[in-house]
Amino acid sequence: MIGTVFRSEDVPADDRFDHWREMVGRMRSPSDIISAHTADFWAEFRLMELGPVTVWPTSFLPTRYRRSQRMVRQSDPELYHLSLLLDGELTLDHAGRSGAFGAYDLHLADSSQPYDLRPADDLRPAPVRGVGVDFPKSLLPLPPHRVGELLGRGIPGREGVGALLTDFLVGLERQADTLGPADAPRLGTVVLDLVSVVLGQALDAEAALPPETRQEALARRITAFIRQNLHDPELTPPVIAAAHHISVSYLHRVFQQHTRGETVAAWIRARRLEGAHRDLADRSLRTTPVHVIAGRWGYPRASDFTRAFRTAYGVPPTEYRQEALADRA
């Protein structure tokens, strides 16, 4: 398990909002924190320290966060704050801009400048849900004067690399209980790489990023594309390369560096068989014919599926399904 979990229910009701305000002040740049729901405040989050990068999925009743110029002068941790909004609506005044944000929008703030982040509706008792990412400004491989162009602006989190970053951050929370402290530094590197590419693309400055950062982000775009198209029997290296506007040889080189030597074809085959293996053991799919499940995972020929499944798991799919369903029953 990685991360520390906080739930307001674990704190006496009269102390919940003050406790929340104190904790957020320690995690992020000091700010005034105000809410119309102090009497019945509710919040929860998981604080994940991934090397120098901090990720904290959180939900809270509508709350306003204001950081003044005086607070900047008193204390500046020199951080960028990236926020992914999943539910709710927020407005941010920052760096001379004012923007409204909704679900799956990303926005960036700089601890060295004042900001005012507030809910669109202070009184509506519907939780705001999102993921915060904090990291030292010195680690972002983009010119600070260019990054300033993004402060207070909305960045899409539903498409392209923004969607990859969104999926990764949401997945971190889902898998946090299965991850260990030894995973944290590497996960922090992945988060920073994805953030760098998202911001670089928003600035049309991706070429300024280090080659390894661009390559890591490309590899993640490729694996996401493959997962979305595992059902297609025509999913081949040339098709994948063409979809990403790269050569087949470059695809193989990038992919094998990302997967520590596993080929594209082997990775596709393994993911398809894992999916079919899982579906065959699913009681809710017990009436679905084996050949239909095989087709869903990119095997239009039942004989090809049976041969591949037996090679991978030592038994034919029909026999495995009978044993798995009997065990679960």
Phi and psi restraints in degrees (value plus and minus 20) as a CYANA .aco file:
   2 ILE   PHI    -139.3   -99.3
   2 ILE   PSI     124.4   164.4
   3 GLY   PHI      79.5   119.5
   3 GLY   PSI     133.5   173.5
   4 THR   PHI    -126.9   -86.9
   4 THR   PSI     110.6   150.6
   5 VAL   PHI    -120.8   -80.8
   5 VAL   PSI     114.7   154.7
   6 PHE   PHI    -142.2  -102.2
   6 PHE   PSI     114.3   154.3
   7 ARG   PHI    -151.3  -111.3
   7 ARG   PSI     110.8   150.8
   8 SER   PHI     -82.5   -42.5
   8 SER   PSI     -46.4    -6.4
   9 GLU   PHI     -82.4   -42.4
   9 GLU   PSI     -38.9     1.1
  10 ASP   PHI    -102.7   -62.7
  10 ASP   PSI     -21.8    18.2
  11 VAL   PHI    -137.1   -97.1
  11 VAL   PSI     121.8   161.8
  12 PRO   PHI     -72.2   -32.2
  12 PRO   PSI     121.3   161.3
  13 ALA   PHI     -72.6   -32.6
  13 ALA   PSI     -61.6   -21.6
  14 ASP   PHI     -88.5   -48.5
  14 ASP   PSI     -38.3     1.7
  15 ASP   PHI    -124.5   -84.5
  15 ASP   PSI     -22.5    17.5
  16 ARG   PHI     -82.9   -42.9
  16 ARG   PSI     -69.1   -29.1
  17 PHE   PHI     -87.3   -47.3
  17 PHE   PSI     -62.3   -22.3
  18 ASP   PHI     -82.1   -42.1
  18 ASP   PSI     -58.4   -18.4
  19 HIS   PHI     -84.5   -44.5
  19 HIS   PSI     -64.2   -24.2
  20 TRP   PHI     -81.4   -41.4
  20 TRP   PSI     -65.8   -25.8
  21 ARG   PHI     -81.2   -41.2
  21 ARG   PSI     -61.0   -21.0
  22 GLU   PHI     -85.7   -45.7
  22 GLU   PSI     -63.5   -23.5
  23 MET   PHI     -87.0   -47.0
  23 MET   PSI     -64.9   -24.9
  24 VAL   PHI     -83.0   -43.0
  24 VAL   PSI     -57.0   -17.0
  25 GLY   PHI     -82.7   -42.7
  25 GLY   PSI     -52.7   -12.7
  26 ARG   PHI     -96.7   -56.7
  26 ARG   PSI     -53.5   -13.5
  27 MET   PHI     -99.7   -59.7
  27 MET   PSI     -63.5   -23.5
  28 ARG   PHI    -133.8   -93.8
  28 ARG   PSI     158.5   198.5
  29 SER   PHI     -78.1   -38.1
  29 SER   PSI     116.9   156.9
  30 PRO   PHI     -73.2   -33.2
  30 PRO   PSI     117.7   157.7
  31 SER   PHI    -173.9  -133.9
  31 SER   PSI     141.9   181.9
  32 ASP   PHI     -97.7   -57.7
  32 ASP   PSI     110.1   150.1
  33 ILE   PHI    -139.5   -99.5
  33 ILE   PSI     101.5   141.5
  34 ILE   PHI    -150.6  -110.6
  34 ILE   PSI     121.7   161.7
  35 SER   PHI    -168.9  -128.9
  35 SER   PSI     125.6   165.6
  36 ALA   PHI    -102.2   -62.2
  36 ALA   PSI     -17.8    22.2
  37 HIS   PHI    -138.8   -98.8
  37 HIS   PSI      10.6    50.6
  38 THR   PHI     -84.3   -44.3
  38 THR   PSI     -50.8   -10.8
  39 ALA   PHI     -89.3   -49.3
  39 ALA   PSI     -50.9   -10.9
  40 ASP   PHI    -151.8  -111.8
  40 ASP   PSI      25.1    65.1
  41 PHE   PHI     -86.9   -46.9
  41 PHE   PSI     124.0   164.0
  42 TRP   PHI    -157.4  -117.4
  42 TRP   PSI     116.4   156.4
  43 ALA   PHI    -182.1  -142.1
  43 ALA   PSI     137.5   177.5
  44 GLU   PHI    -175.2  -135.2
  44 GLU   PSI     132.8   172.8
  45 PHE   PHI    -181.0  -141.0
  45 PHE   PSI     145.2   185.2
  46 ARG   PHI    -142.7  -102.7
  46 ARG   PSI     102.4   142.4
  47 LEU   PHI    -115.2   -75.2
  47 LEU   PSI      94.1   134.1
  48 MET   PHI    -134.9   -94.9
  48 MET   PSI      93.7   133.7
  49 GLU   PHI    -115.1   -75.1
  49 GLU   PSI      88.5   128.5
  50 LEU   PHI    -130.4   -90.4
  50 LEU   PSI      58.2    98.2
  51 GLY   PHI      46.0    86.0
  51 GLY   PSI    -152.0  -112.0
  52 PRO   PHI     -99.9   -59.9
  52 PRO   PSI     -24.2    15.8
  53 VAL   PHI    -120.7   -80.7
  53 VAL   PSI     112.8   152.8
  54 THR   PHI    -132.4   -92.4
  54 THR   PSI     107.7   147.7
  55 VAL   PHI    -139.0   -99.0
  55 VAL   PSI     109.8   149.8
  56 TRP   PHI    -159.7  -119.7
  56 TRP   PSI      77.9   117.9
  57 PRO   PHI     -85.0   -45.0
  57 PRO   PSI     116.0   156.0
  58 THR   PHI    -170.7  -130.7
  58 THR   PSI     135.5   175.5
  59 SER   PHI    -157.5  -117.5
  59 SER   PSI     121.4   161.4
  60 PHE   PHI    -179.8  -139.8
  60 PHE   PSI     135.2   175.2
  61 LEU   PHI     -88.5   -48.5
  61 LEU   PSI     132.7   172.7
  62 PRO   PHI     -67.2   -27.2
  62 PRO   PSI     107.2   147.2
  63 THR   PHI    -164.2  -124.2
  63 THR   PSI     125.8   165.8
  64 ARG   PHI    -127.4   -87.4
  64 ARG   PSI     119.2   159.2
  65 TYR   PHI    -145.4  -105.4
  65 TYR   PSI      94.9   134.9
  66 ARG   PHI    -142.2  -102.2
  66 ARG   PSI     106.5   146.5
  67 ARG   PHI    -137.3   -97.3
  67 ARG   PSI      96.4   136.4
  68 SER   PHI    -109.9   -69.9
  68 SER   PSI     148.7   188.7
  69 GLN   PHI     -82.3   -42.3
  69 GLN   PSI     -55.5   -15.5
  70 ARG   PHI     -82.0   -42.0
  70 ARG   PSI     -62.2   -22.2
  71 MET   PHI     -85.1   -45.1
  71 MET   PSI     -56.6   -16.6
  72 VAL   PHI     -82.0   -42.0
  72 VAL   PSI     -64.2   -24.2
  73 ARG   PHI     -85.1   -45.1
  73 ARG   PSI     -55.9   -15.9
  74 GLN   PHI     -93.4   -53.4
  74 GLN   PSI     -56.2   -16.2
  75 SER   PHI    -177.4  -137.4
  75 SER   PSI     102.7   142.7
  76 ASP   PHI    -155.7  -115.7
  76 ASP   PSI      86.9   126.9
  77 PRO   PHI     -96.5   -56.5
  77 PRO   PSI     -19.5    20.5
  78 GLU   PHI      37.7    77.7
  78 GLU   PSI      35.1    75.1
  79 LEU   PHI    -139.3   -99.3
  79 LEU   PSI     132.8   172.8
  80 TYR   PHI    -118.4   -78.4
  80 TYR   PSI     118.8   158.8
  81 HIS   PHI    -133.4   -93.4
  81 HIS   PSI      92.6   132.6
  82 LEU   PHI    -123.6   -83.6
  82 LEU   PSI     111.4   151.4
  83 SER   PHI    -142.9  -102.9
  83 SER   PSI     112.1   152.1
  84 LEU   PHI    -127.5   -87.5
  84 LEU   PSI      97.7   137.7
  85 LEU   PHI    -112.3   -72.3
  85 LEU   PSI     107.0   147.0
  86 LEU   PHI    -125.7   -85.7
  86 LEU   PSI     -57.0   -17.0
  87 ASP   PHI    -161.9  -121.9
  87 ASP   PSI     121.2   161.2
  88 GLY   PHI      85.3   125.3
  88 GLY   PSI    -199.0  -159.0
  89 GLU   PHI    -155.7  -115.7
  89 GLU   PSI     116.5   156.5
  90 LEU   PHI    -153.3  -113.3
  90 LEU   PSI     135.6   175.6
  91 THR   PHI    -143.1  -103.1
  91 THR   PSI     115.1   155.1
  92 LEU   PHI    -142.8  -102.8
  92 LEU   PSI     104.2   144.2
  93 ASP   PHI    -124.6   -84.6
  93 ASP   PSI      97.6   137.6
  94 HIS   PHI    -183.4  -143.4
  94 HIS   PSI     116.1   156.1
  95 ALA   PHI      34.6    74.6
  95 ALA   PSI      18.1    58.1
  96 GLY   PHI      59.6    99.6
  96 GLY   PSI     -11.4    28.6
  97 ARG   PHI    -143.9  -103.9
  97 ARG   PSI     134.6   174.6
  98 SER   PHI    -150.7  -110.7
  98 SER   PSI     105.1   145.1
  99 GLY   PHI    -157.0  -117.0
  99 GLY   PSI     128.1   168.1
 100 ALA   PHI    -126.0   -86.0
 100 ALA   PSI     120.1   160.1
 101 PHE   PHI    -150.7  -110.7
 101 PHE   PSI     122.2   162.2
 102 GLY   PHI    -144.7  -104.7
 102 GLY   PSI    -184.0  -144.0
 103 ALA   PHI     -79.3   -39.3
 103 ALA   PSI     114.3   154.3
 104 TYR   PHI      48.2    88.2
 104 TYR   PSI       4.4    44.4
 105 ASP   PHI    -116.4   -76.4
 105 ASP   PSI     126.4   166.4
 106 LEU   PHI    -130.2   -90.2
 106 LEU   PSI     125.8   165.8
 107 HIS   PHI    -165.2  -125.2
 107 HIS   PSI     132.2   172.2
 108 LEU   PHI    -138.3   -98.3
 108 LEU   PSI     118.1   158.1
 109 ALA   PHI    -151.0  -111.0
 109 ALA   PSI     134.7   174.7
 110 ASP   PHI    -136.5   -96.5
 110 ASP   PSI     104.6   144.6
 111 SER   PHI     -84.0   -44.0
 111 SER   PSI     -35.5     4.5
 112 SER   PHI    -104.9   -64.9
 112 SER   PSI     -19.4    20.6
 113 GLN   PHI    -151.5  -111.5
 113 GLN   PSI     128.2   168.2
 114 PRO   PHI     -83.8   -43.8
 114 PRO   PSI     134.5   174.5
 115 TYR   PHI    -171.1  -131.1
 115 TYR   PSI     140.8   180.8
 116 ASP   PHI    -157.9  -117.9
 116 ASP   PSI      86.5   126.5
 117 LEU   PHI    -130.7   -90.7
 117 LEU   PSI     101.3   141.3
 118 ARG   PHI    -162.3  -122.3
 118 ARG   PSI     132.6   172.6
 119 PRO   PHI     -92.1   -52.1
 119 PRO   PSI     130.3   170.3
 120 ALA   PHI     -85.3   -45.3
 120 ALA   PSI     -51.4   -11.4
 121 ASP   PHI    -153.4  -113.4
 121 ASP   PSI      82.0   122.0
 122 ASP   PHI     -82.9   -42.9
 122 ASP   PSI     -53.1   -13.1
 123 LEU   PHI    -110.1   -70.1
 123 LEU   PSI     -41.4    -1.4
 124 ARG   PHI     -90.8   -50.8
 124 ARG   PSI     100.3   140.3
 125 PRO   PHI    -103.1   -63.1
 125 PRO   PSI      23.3    63.3
 126 ALA   PHI    -121.8   -81.8
 126 ALA   PSI     109.3   149.3
 127 PRO   PHI     -81.7   -41.7
 127 PRO   PSI     125.0   165.0
 128 VAL   PHI    -113.0   -73.0
 128 VAL   PSI     112.6   152.6
 129 ARG   PHI    -147.2  -107.2
 129 ARG   PSI     117.2   157.2
 130 GLY   PHI    -190.0  -150.0
 130 GLY   PSI    -192.0  -152.0
 131 VAL   PHI    -153.0  -113.0
 131 VAL   PSI     107.2   147.2
 132 GLY   PHI    -119.3   -79.3
 132 GLY   PSI     123.0   163.0
 133 VAL   PHI    -150.2  -110.2
 133 VAL   PSI     100.1   140.1
 134 ASP   PHI    -138.5   -98.5
 134 ASP   PSI     115.9   155.9
 135 PHE   PHI    -175.3  -135.3
 135 PHE   PSI     131.8   171.8
 136 PRO   PHI     -80.2   -40.2
 136 PRO   PSI     117.8   157.8
 137 LYS   PHI     -81.3   -41.3
 137 LYS   PSI     -49.9    -9.9
 138 SER   PHI     -86.3   -46.3
 138 SER   PSI     -38.3     1.7
 139 LEU   PHI    -107.4   -67.4
 139 LEU   PSI     -30.9     9.1
 140 LEU   PHI    -103.5   -63.5
 140 LEU   PSI      97.1   137.1
 141 PRO   PHI    -102.0   -62.0
 141 PRO   PSI      30.6    70.6
 142 LEU   PHI    -155.3  -115.3
 142 LEU   PSI     127.0   167.0
 143 PRO   PHI     -80.8   -40.8
 143 PRO   PSI     109.9   149.9
 144 PRO   PHI     -74.6   -34.6
 144 PRO   PSI     -56.5   -16.5
 145 HIS   PHI     -88.6   -48.6
 145 HIS   PSI     -47.7    -7.7
 146 ARG   PHI     -96.5   -56.5
 146 ARG   PSI     -59.9   -19.9
 147 VAL   PHI     -80.2   -40.2
 147 VAL   PSI     -53.6   -13.6
 148 GLY   PHI     -77.1   -37.1
 148 GLY   PSI     -45.0    -5.0
 149 GLU   PHI     -88.9   -48.9
 149 GLU   PSI     -38.2     1.8
 150 LEU   PHI    -115.8   -75.8
 150 LEU   PSI     -33.9     6.1
 151 LEU   PHI     -82.2   -42.2
 151 LEU   PSI     109.4   149.4
 152 GLY   PHI      58.8    98.8
 152 GLY   PSI     -20.0    20.0
 153 ARG   PHI    -117.6   -77.6
 153 ARG   PSI     131.4   171.4
 154 GLY   PHI    -102.4   -62.4
 154 GLY   PSI     120.9   160.9
 155 ILE   PHI    -144.8  -104.8
 155 ILE   PSI     107.3   147.3
 156 PRO   PHI     -84.3   -44.3
 156 PRO   PSI     115.5   155.5
 157 GLY   PHI    -133.6   -93.6
 157 GLY   PSI      -6.1    33.9
 158 ARG   PHI    -126.9   -86.9
 158 ARG   PSI     -28.9    11.1
 159 GLU   PHI    -160.4  -120.4
 159 GLU   PSI     137.5   177.5
 160 GLY   PHI      39.7    79.7
 160 GLY   PSI    -163.8  -123.8
 161 VAL   PHI     -87.3   -47.3
 161 VAL   PSI     -47.7    -7.7
 162 GLY   PHI     -79.2   -39.2
 162 GLY   PSI     -58.9   -18.9
 163 ALA   PHI     -88.7   -48.7
 163 ALA   PSI     -55.9   -15.9
 164 LEU   PHI     -82.8   -42.8
 164 LEU   PSI     -65.1   -25.1
 165 LEU   PHI     -82.7   -42.7
 165 LEU   PSI     -63.9   -23.9
 166 THR   PHI     -77.9   -37.9
 166 THR   PSI     -69.0   -29.0
 167 ASP   PHI     -82.0   -42.0
 167 ASP   PSI     -59.2   -19.2
 168 PHE   PHI     -87.6   -47.6
 168 PHE   PSI     -63.2   -23.2
 169 LEU   PHI     -86.4   -46.4
 169 LEU   PSI     -62.8   -22.8
 170 VAL   PHI     -85.2   -45.2
 170 VAL   PSI     -60.2   -20.2
 171 GLY   PHI     -84.7   -44.7
 171 GLY   PSI     -52.6   -12.6
 172 LEU   PHI     -78.6   -38.6
 172 LEU   PSI     -63.9   -23.9
 173 GLU   PHI     -85.9   -45.9
 173 GLU   PSI     -61.3   -21.3
 174 ARG   PHI     -84.6   -44.6
 174 ARG   PSI     -55.0   -15.0
 175 GLN   PHI    -119.0   -79.0
 175 GLN   PSI     -15.5    24.5
 176 ALA   PHI     -77.3   -37.3
 176 ALA   PSI     -55.3   -15.3
 177 ASP   PHI     -92.2   -52.2
 177 ASP   PSI     -37.9     2.1
 178 THR   PHI    -120.0   -80.0
 178 THR   PSI     -24.4    15.6
 179 LEU   PHI    -117.3   -77.3
 179 LEU   PSI     131.7   171.7
 180 GLY   PHI    -133.3   -93.3
 180 GLY   PSI     146.4   186.4
 181 PRO   PHI     -75.6   -35.6
 181 PRO   PSI     -51.6   -11.6
 182 ALA   PHI     -86.0   -46.0
 182 ALA   PSI     -42.3    -2.3
 183 ASP   PHI     -99.1   -59.1
 183 ASP   PSI     -39.4     0.6
 184 ALA   PHI     -79.5   -39.5
 184 ALA   PSI     -70.0   -30.0
 185 PRO   PHI     -80.1   -40.1
 185 PRO   PSI     -61.8   -21.8
 186 ARG   PHI     -85.5   -45.5
 186 ARG   PSI     -60.2   -20.2
 187 LEU   PHI     -83.0   -43.0
 187 LEU   PSI     -59.1   -19.1
 188 GLY   PHI     -82.1   -42.1
 188 GLY   PSI     -57.9   -17.9
 189 THR   PHI     -84.2   -44.2
 189 THR   PSI     -61.6   -21.6
 190 VAL   PHI     -83.8   -43.8
 190 VAL   PSI     -64.7   -24.7
 191 VAL   PHI     -78.2   -38.2
 191 VAL   PSI     -67.1   -27.1
 192 LEU   PHI     -84.6   -44.6
 192 LEU   PSI     -58.6   -18.6
 193 ASP   PHI     -82.0   -42.0
 193 ASP   PSI     -66.5   -26.5
 194 LEU   PHI     -85.5   -45.5
 194 LEU   PSI     -62.2   -22.2
 195 VAL   PHI     -80.1   -40.1
 195 VAL   PSI     -63.3   -23.3
 196 SER   PHI     -81.0   -41.0
 196 SER   PSI     -62.5   -22.5
 197 VAL   PHI     -91.0   -51.0
 197 VAL   PSI     -60.1   -20.1
 198 VAL   PHI     -78.8   -38.8
 198 VAL   PSI     -67.3   -27.3
 199 LEU   PHI     -89.3   -49.3
 199 LEU   PSI     -58.6   -18.6
 200 GLY   PHI     -82.6   -42.6
 200 GLY   PSI     -61.5   -21.5
 201 GLN   PHI     -86.7   -46.7
 201 GLN   PSI     -59.4   -19.4
 202 ALA   PHI     -82.1   -42.1
 202 ALA   PSI     -48.8    -8.8
 203 LEU   PHI    -113.7   -73.7
 203 LEU   PSI     -24.5    15.5
 204 ASP   PHI      37.0    77.0
 204 ASP   PSI      20.0    60.0
 205 ALA   PHI    -147.4  -107.4
 205 ALA   PSI       8.9    48.9
 206 GLU   PHI     -81.2   -41.2
 206 GLU   PSI     -49.4    -9.4
 207 ALA   PHI     -83.9   -43.9
 207 ALA   PSI     -40.1    -0.1
 208 ALA   PHI     -98.6   -58.6
 208 ALA   PSI     -30.2     9.8
 209 LEU   PHI     -97.7   -57.7
 209 LEU   PSI     132.0   172.0
 210 PRO   PHI     -79.7   -39.7
 210 PRO   PSI     126.3   166.3
 211 PRO   PHI     -75.3   -35.3
 211 PRO   PSI     -58.7   -18.7
 212 GLU   PHI     -86.7   -46.7
 212 GLU   PSI     -53.0   -13.0
 213 THR   PHI     -87.1   -47.1
 213 THR   PSI     -65.7   -25.7
 214 ARG   PHI     -83.3   -43.3
 214 ARG   PSI     -59.2   -19.2
 215 GLN   PHI     -87.8   -47.8
 215 GLN   PSI     -60.7   -20.7
 216 GLU   PHI     -82.7   -42.7
 216 GLU   PSI     -63.1   -23.1
 217 ALA   PHI     -85.9   -45.9
 217 ALA   PSI     -58.9   -18.9
 218 LEU   PHI     -82.4   -42.4
 218 LEU   PSI     -63.0   -23.0
 219 ALA   PHI     -80.9   -40.9
 219 ALA   PSI     -57.2   -17.2
 220 ARG   PHI     -93.0   -53.0
 220 ARG   PSI     -54.3   -14.3
 221 ARG   PHI     -84.3   -44.3
 221 ARG   PSI     -59.1   -19.1
 222 ILE   PHI     -85.5   -45.5
 222 ILE   PSI     -68.1   -28.1
 223 THR   PHI     -85.1   -45.1
 223 THR   PSI     -55.9   -15.9
 224 ALA   PHI     -85.1   -45.1
 224 ALA   PSI     -60.8   -20.8
 225 PHE   PHI     -81.9   -41.9
 225 PHE   PSI     -63.5   -23.5
 226 ILE   PHI     -82.1   -42.1
 226 ILE   PSI     -66.6   -26.6
 227 ARG   PHI     -79.8   -39.8
 227 ARG   PSI     -56.5   -16.5
 228 GLN   PHI     -93.1   -53.1
 228 GLN   PSI     -36.8     3.2
 229 ASN   PHI    -142.7  -102.7
 229 ASN   PSI       0.1    40.1
 230 LEU   PHI     -81.1   -41.1
 230 LEU   PSI     -44.9    -4.9
 231 HIS   PHI     -91.0   -51.0
 231 HIS   PSI     -37.2     2.8
 232 ASP   PHI    -106.9   -66.9
 232 ASP   PSI      94.1   134.1
 233 PRO   PHI     -85.6   -45.6
 233 PRO   PSI     -35.7     4.3
 234 GLU   PHI    -109.9   -69.9
 234 GLU   PSI      -9.7    30.3
 235 LEU   PHI     -93.6   -53.6
 235 LEU   PSI      82.9   122.9
 236 THR   PHI    -150.5  -110.5
 236 THR   PSI     143.8   183.8
 237 PRO   PHI     -72.8   -32.8
 237 PRO   PSI     -63.7   -23.7
 238 PRO   PHI     -80.9   -40.9
 238 PRO   PSI     -58.4   -18.4
 239 VAL   PHI     -85.2   -45.2
 239 VAL   PSI     -63.9   -23.9
 240 ILE   PHI     -85.1   -45.1
 240 ILE   PSI     -63.9   -23.9
 241 ALA   PHI     -81.3   -41.3
 241 ALA   PSI     -64.3   -24.3
 242 ALA   PHI     -83.1   -43.1
 242 ALA   PSI     -58.0   -18.0
 243 ALA   PHI     -85.2   -45.2
 243 ALA   PSI     -43.6    -3.6
 244 HIS   PHI    -130.3   -90.3
 244 HIS   PSI     -11.2    28.8
 245 HIS   PHI      38.6    78.6
 245 HIS   PSI      22.6    62.6
 246 ILE   PHI    -152.8  -112.8
 246 ILE   PSI     145.5   185.5
 247 SER   PHI     -98.3   -58.3
 247 SER   PSI     140.5   180.5
 248 VAL   PHI     -84.3   -44.3
 248 VAL   PSI     -59.2   -19.2
 249 SER   PHI     -84.9   -44.9
 249 SER   PSI     -58.5   -18.5
 250 TYR   PHI     -89.2   -49.2
 250 TYR   PSI     -57.3   -17.3
 251 LEU   PHI     -76.2   -36.2
 251 LEU   PSI     -69.1   -29.1
 252 HIS   PHI     -82.5   -42.5
 252 HIS   PSI     -60.9   -20.9
 253 ARG   PHI     -85.7   -45.7
 253 ARG   PSI     -67.3   -27.3
 254 VAL   PHI     -83.2   -43.2
 254 VAL   PSI     -63.4   -23.4
 255 PHE   PHI     -86.8   -46.8
 255 PHE   PSI     -63.4   -23.4
 256 GLN   PHI     -89.3   -49.3
 256 GLN   PSI     -50.6   -10.6
 257 GLN   PHI     -87.3   -47.3
 257 GLN   PSI     -57.6   -17.6
 258 HIS   PHI     -92.0   -52.0
 258 HIS   PSI     -56.4   -16.4
 259 THR   PHI    -122.8   -82.8
 259 THR   PSI      -8.4    31.6
 260 ARG   PHI      39.0    79.0
 260 ARG   PSI      25.8    65.8
 261 GLY   PHI      85.0   125.0
 261 GLY   PSI     -32.2     7.8
 262 GLU   PHI     -93.7   -53.7
 262 GLU   PSI     116.0   156.0
 263 THR   PHI     -97.3   -57.3
 263 THR   PSI     143.4   183.4
 264 VAL   PHI     -80.7   -40.7
 264 VAL   PSI     -68.1   -28.1
 265 ALA   PHI     -82.7   -42.7
 265 ALA   PSI     -61.1   -21.1
 266 ALA   PHI     -85.5   -45.5
 266 ALA   PSI     -58.6   -18.6
 267 TRP   PHI     -86.8   -46.8
 267 TRP   PSI     -62.3   -22.3
 268 ILE   PHI     -81.1   -41.1
 268 ILE   PSI     -67.2   -27.2
 269 ARG   PHI     -80.5   -40.5
 269 ARG   PSI     -63.1   -23.1
 270 ALA   PHI     -84.4   -44.4
 270 ALA   PSI     -62.3   -22.3
 271 ARG   PHI     -87.5   -47.5
 271 ARG   PSI     -59.0   -19.0
 272 ARG   PHI     -83.5   -43.5
 272 ARG   PSI     -65.4   -25.4
 273 LEU   PHI     -88.4   -48.4
 273 LEU   PSI     -56.1   -16.1
 274 GLU   PHI     -80.9   -40.9
 274 GLU   PSI     -63.4   -23.4
 275 GLY   PHI     -84.0   -44.0
 275 GLY   PSI     -64.6   -24.6
 276 ALA   PHI     -86.0   -46.0
 276 ALA   PSI     -60.0   -20.0
 277 HIS   PHI     -78.7   -38.7
 277 HIS   PSI     -63.4   -23.4
 278 ARG   PHI     -86.5   -46.5
 278 ARG   PSI     -63.5   -23.5
 279 ASP   PHI     -87.3   -47.3
 279 ASP   PSI     -55.5   -15.5
 280 LEU   PHI     -86.1   -46.1
 280 LEU   PSI     -45.8    -5.8
 281 ALA   PHI    -114.2   -74.2
 281 ALA   PSI     -17.1    22.9
 282 ASP   PHI    -108.0   -68.0
 282 ASP   PSI      96.5   136.5
 283 ARG   PHI     -83.0   -43.0
 283 ARG   PSI     -49.2    -9.2
 284 SER   PHI     -89.6   -49.6
 284 SER   PSI     -35.2     4.8
 285 LEU   PHI    -129.0   -89.0
 285 LEU   PSI      -5.3    34.7
 286 ARG   PHI     -84.4   -44.4
 286 ARG   PSI     -41.5    -1.5
 287 THR   PHI    -113.1   -73.1
 287 THR   PSI     -23.9    16.1
 288 THR   PHI     -99.3   -59.3
 288 THR   PSI     103.7   143.7
 289 PRO   PHI     -77.5   -37.5
 289 PRO   PSI     129.3   169.3
 290 VAL   PHI     -79.4   -39.4
 290 VAL   PSI     -60.1   -20.1
 291 HIS   PHI     -87.6   -47.6
 291 HIS   PSI     -47.6    -7.6
 292 VAL   PHI     -89.8   -49.8
 292 VAL   PSI     -64.5   -24.5
 293 ILE   PHI     -80.6   -40.6
 293 ILE   PSI     -62.5   -22.5
 294 ALA   PHI     -78.9   -38.9
 294 ALA   PSI     -64.0   -24.0
 295 GLY   PHI     -82.8   -42.8
 295 GLY   PSI     -56.0   -16.0
 296 ARG   PHI     -83.5   -43.5
 296 ARG   PSI     -46.6    -6.6
 297 TRP   PHI    -126.5   -86.5
 297 TRP   PSI       6.5    46.5
 298 GLY   PHI      65.4   105.4
 298 GLY   PSI      -2.7    37.3
 299 TYR   PHI    -136.4   -96.4
 299 TYR   PSI      68.6   108.6
 300 PRO   PHI     -91.6   -51.6
 300 PRO   PSI     -42.3    -2.3
 301 ARG   PHI    -122.5   -82.5
 301 ARG   PSI      98.2   138.2
 302 ALA   PHI     -79.1   -39.1
 302 ALA   PSI     -57.0   -17.0
 303 SER   PHI     -85.0   -45.0
 303 SER   PSI     -58.6   -18.6
 304 ASP   PHI     -84.2   -44.2
 304 ASP   PSI     -61.2   -21.2
 305 PHE   PHI     -84.7   -44.7
 305 PHE   PSI     -66.5   -26.5
 306 THR   PHI     -79.2   -39.2
 306 THR   PSI     -64.8   -24.8
 307 ARG   PHI     -83.8   -43.8
 307 ARG   PSI     -65.4   -25.4
 308 ALA   PHI     -86.1   -46.1
 308 ALA   PSI     -60.3   -20.3
 309 PHE   PHI     -85.5   -45.5
 309 PHE   PSI     -64.2   -24.2
 310 ARG   PHI     -83.1   -43.1
 310 ARG   PSI     -60.4   -20.4
 311 THR   PHI     -82.4   -42.4
 311 THR   PSI     -60.2   -20.2
 312 ALA   PHI     -97.1   -57.1
 312 ALA   PSI     -59.3   -19.3
 313 TYR   PHI    -138.3   -98.3
 313 TYR   PSI     -22.8    17.2
 314 GLY   PHI      64.2   104.2
 314 GLY   PSI     -26.1    13.9
 315 VAL   PHI    -159.1  -119.1
 315 VAL   PSI     133.9   173.9
 316 PRO   PHI     -89.0   -49.0
 316 PRO   PSI     137.0   177.0
 317 PRO   PHI     -80.6   -40.6
 317 PRO   PSI     -58.2   -18.2
 318 THR   PHI     -83.3   -43.3
 318 THR   PSI     -63.7   -23.7
 319 GLU   PHI     -86.3   -46.3
 319 GLU   PSI     -62.0   -22.0
 320 TYR   PHI     -80.2   -40.2
 320 TYR   PSI     -63.4   -23.4
 321 ARG   PHI     -81.5   -41.5
 321 ARG   PSI     -64.4   -24.4
 322 GLN   PHI     -79.4   -39.4
 322 GLN   PSI     -66.3   -26.3
 323 GLU   PHI     -86.6   -46.6
 323 GLU   PSI     -62.9   -22.9
 324 ALA   PHI     -85.7   -45.7
 324 ALA   PSI     -63.5   -23.5
 325 LEU   PHI     -89.2   -49.2
 325 LEU   PSI     -55.6   -15.6
 326 ALA   PHI     -84.8   -44.8
 326 ALA   PSI     -61.9   -21.9
 327 ASP   PHI     -83.0   -43.0
 327 ASP   PSI     -63.6   -23.6
 328 ARG   PHI     -90.4   -50.4
 328 ARG   PSI     -51.6   -11.6
